[in-house]
Amino acid sequence: MSANNYILINQDSFEVSVCNADTGNSYGKPRKARNLENAIEIAQQFEKESPIEYGIAFTKSKITKRPKTDNKTYVYIDGTNLLAGLAKLFGVNKIPKFKSVVKELNKLFEIYQIYFYASYTSQKRVKDPKILKYIKLEKDFFNQVKNTKNLYFYKGYRSLSSKKEKGVDVHLAVDIVQDAIFKKYNKAVIFSGDADFAYALEVVKKLNYSVYSVFLPNRFSLAIAFQSLKPTILNYKNTFNINNTKKGLAKLRIIKMKDPA
């Protein structure tokens, strides 16, 4: 049996299958369990008997052959990274509306679904006027995001001790891989300059899906660009410096942007 596989547990029927990660088809007849606990025990036994590359997944739908999804493009946006980049480019008082960013994305891709990942900065004990101003910008911008059609907003949290964002990057990385495994899209687009996502994109490529990337000029990741079919810079303010990249990125697309009204 190929290691390019995962275990699928049906929570309604308690059927356990080992499935091919490329096709979604099960190897042989599903194993019937007595209950969910027994299904998990069977899945763990499968893991002991043969290599399972992508672990255990759960579904509530009937286990059937999964045809590849026709022409669905999912966009995964690192929202905190996006807002920080826009604020740096335009200043806190003049950042473009989120709908203008989506408009530019729609020029590049036929978008089916957008996933937006971010967290809110805590206002507790904050007295610095600049930080308070950014917190207000963050709230207003994220409200715009939430009012966007066909968009799911995932809210992470901030550590009480370090104030750093938690649960956002990992959630995005898991989602983009898991959605590929379950064939929810046939094209994935990531909008982030965080190089930590490069390995997740590498996995998606191994699952035979097309990966694209979009960057702000001040939030560019060479690691992500190398994993993408057509990395694109939305070159606001004409600030992207091509000399900062290494050779071998002839596929890089740089789009000169007008300042949003």
SULNOR-V635266 format. One record per residue. RES is the residue in one small letter. NEAR is the number of other C-alpha atoms within 12 Angstrom. D_LAST is the distance of its C-alpha to the last C-alpha in Angstrom with 2 decimals. Layout:
# SULNOR-V635266
res = (RES & RES)
near = (NEAR & NEAR)
d_last = (D_LAST & D_LAST)
This chain:
# SULNOR-V635266
res = (m & s & a & n & n & y & i & l & i & n & q & d & s & f & e & v & s & v & c & n & a & d & t & g & n & s & y & g & k & p & r & k & a & r & n & l & e & n & a & i & e & i & a & q & q & f & e & k & e & s & p & i & e & y & g & i & a & f & t & k & s & k & i & t & k & r & p & k & t & d & n & k & t & y & v & y & i & d & g & t & n & l & l & a & g & l & a & k & l & f & g & v & n & k & i & p & k & f & k & s & v & v & k & e & l & n & k & l & f & e & i & y & q & i & y & f & y & a & s & y & t & s & q & k & r & v & k & d & p & k & i & l & k & y & i & k & l & e & k & d & f & f & n & q & v & k & n & t & k & n & l & y & f & y & k & g & y & r & s & l & s & s & k & k & e & k & g & v & d & v & h & l & a & v & d & i & v & q & d & a & i & f & k & k & y & n & k & a & v & i & f & s & g & d & a & d & f & a & y & a & l & e & v & v & k & k & l & n & y & s & v & y & s & v & f & l & p & n & r & f & s & l & a & i & a & f & q & s & l & k & p & t & i & l & n & y & k & n & t & f & n & i & n & n & t & k & k & g & l & a & k & l & r & i & i & k & m & k & d & p & a)
near = (17 & 17 & 20 & 27 & 32 & 36 & 42 & 43 & 38 & 32 & 25 & 19 & 24 & 29 & 34 & 42 & 43 & 42 & 38 & 29 & 40 & 29 & 25 & 30 & 27 & 28 & 26 & 15 & 14 & 26 & 28 & 24 & 22 & 18 & 19 & 22 & 17 & 21 & 30 & 29 & 23 & 28 & 35 & 25 & 20 & 29 & 24 & 12 & 13 & 19 & 20 & 27 & 24 & 28 & 28 & 29 & 31 & 29 & 21 & 17 & 17 & 19 & 31 & 22 & 20 & 23 & 15 & 24 & 21 & 14 & 19 & 24 & 33 & 39 & 40 & 46 & 43 & 43 & 40 & 40 & 32 & 38 & 42 & 26 & 30 & 36 & 27 & 23 & 26 & 22 & 18 & 25 & 19 & 17 & 29 & 31 & 30 & 30 & 23 & 23 & 34 & 32 & 18 & 29 & 33 & 20 & 14 & 23 & 27 & 23 & 27 & 26 & 30 & 36 & 36 & 43 & 39 & 39 & 31 & 31 & 30 & 25 & 21 & 14 & 12 & 15 & 12 & 12 & 12 & 15 & 18 & 19 & 20 & 29 & 27 & 20 & 29 & 33 & 22 & 22 & 34 & 32 & 19 & 24 & 33 & 24 & 17 & 23 & 18 & 18 & 25 & 25 & 29 & 29 & 26 & 25 & 23 & 21 & 16 & 14 & 10 & 11 & 17 & 19 & 26 & 24 & 20 & 33 & 35 & 23 & 29 & 39 & 32 & 23 & 34 & 45 & 38 & 28 & 35 & 39 & 40 & 37 & 33 & 27 & 36 & 34 & 38 & 47 & 46 & 51 & 47 & 45 & 34 & 35 & 27 & 21 & 38 & 31 & 23 & 32 & 42 & 29 & 30 & 37 & 27 & 21 & 33 & 23 & 36 & 29 & 40 & 38 & 46 & 45 & 42 & 43 & 35 & 31 & 35 & 35 & 33 & 30 & 24 & 34 & 39 & 30 & 34 & 36 & 26 & 27 & 35 & 41 & 37 & 39 & 30 & 30 & 23 & 19 & 24 & 26 & 18 & 21 & 9 & 14 & 18 & 15 & 12 & 11 & 24 & 16 & 18 & 31 & 24 & 26 & 24 & 18 & 22 & 15 & 20 & 19 & 11)
d_last = (56.90 & 53.67 & 51.86 & 48.53 & 48.82 & 48.16 & 50.07 & 48.82 & 50.27 & 50.03 & 49.96 & 51.33 & 54.13 & 54.76 & 54.89 & 54.31 & 53.35 & 52.68 & 49.87 & 48.70 & 45.18 & 44.35 & 45.67 & 45.84 & 49.45 & 52.17 & 55.21 & 58.15 & 58.68 & 56.76 & 58.95 & 59.47 & 59.49 & 61.01 & 57.97 & 54.73 & 56.62 & 59.00 & 56.13 & 54.69 & 58.20 & 58.49 & 55.11 & 56.29 & 59.51 & 57.60 & 55.81 & 59.24 & 60.71 & 58.09 & 54.90 & 51.76 & 48.63 & 45.84 & 47.74 & 47.92 & 45.38 & 45.74 & 45.10 & 46.09 & 46.15 & 49.13 & 49.63 & 49.29 & 48.20 & 44.44 & 43.11 & 39.99 & 36.81 & 35.47 & 32.02 & 30.38 & 27.66 & 27.07 & 24.21 & 25.13 & 22.46 & 23.61 & 21.26 & 22.48 & 22.11 & 18.54 & 17.42 & 19.51 & 18.04 & 14.37 & 15.61 & 17.55 & 14.82 & 12.09 & 14.47 & 15.19 & 12.97 & 9.59 & 9.95 & 7.62 & 8.99 & 12.14 & 11.62 & 9.04 & 11.96 & 14.43 & 12.88 & 13.51 & 16.90 & 17.79 & 17.50 & 20.09 & 22.36 & 23.74 & 23.28 & 26.02 & 25.53 & 23.38 & 25.13 & 23.30 & 25.51 & 25.00 & 26.84 & 26.26 & 27.25 & 30.18 & 29.93 & 33.72 & 35.11 & 31.78 & 31.75 & 29.46 & 26.47 & 24.17 & 25.30 & 25.03 & 21.43 & 20.73 & 22.79 & 20.69 & 17.46 & 19.51 & 20.65 & 17.32 & 15.82 & 19.10 & 19.16 & 15.99 & 17.89 & 21.00 & 19.49 & 18.69 & 21.29 & 23.92 & 23.21 & 25.92 & 25.22 & 28.02 & 28.47 & 30.64 & 32.09 & 32.62 & 36.09 & 37.78 & 39.40 & 36.98 & 33.69 & 32.64 & 30.96 & 33.62 & 33.95 & 30.49 & 31.00 & 34.42 & 33.25 & 30.57 & 33.18 & 35.80 & 33.59 & 32.54 & 36.25 & 37.65 & 35.37 & 36.62 & 40.20 & 39.85 & 38.12 & 35.08 & 32.93 & 33.66 & 30.51 & 29.04 & 25.72 & 25.30 & 22.07 & 23.54 & 24.77 & 27.96 & 30.96 & 33.11 & 31.87 & 33.41 & 36.78 & 35.46 & 33.83 & 37.15 & 38.92 & 36.60 & 37.36 & 41.04 & 40.68 & 39.64 & 36.01 & 33.09 & 30.75 & 27.29 & 25.01 & 21.36 & 20.43 & 17.84 & 19.01 & 20.50 & 22.02 & 24.21 & 27.68 & 30.24 & 32.52 & 30.07 & 29.14 & 32.86 & 33.26 & 30.51 & 30.92 & 27.60 & 25.66 & 22.02 & 19.74 & 15.95 & 15.95 & 12.85 & 13.50 & 16.51 & 18.61 & 20.96 & 24.48 & 26.59 & 29.67 & 29.31 & 30.30 & 33.82 & 35.23 & 35.41 & 31.76 & 31.63 & 29.93 & 26.80 & 23.69 & 20.90 & 17.61 & 15.44 & 11.78 & 8.77 & 6.43 & 3.80 & 0.00)
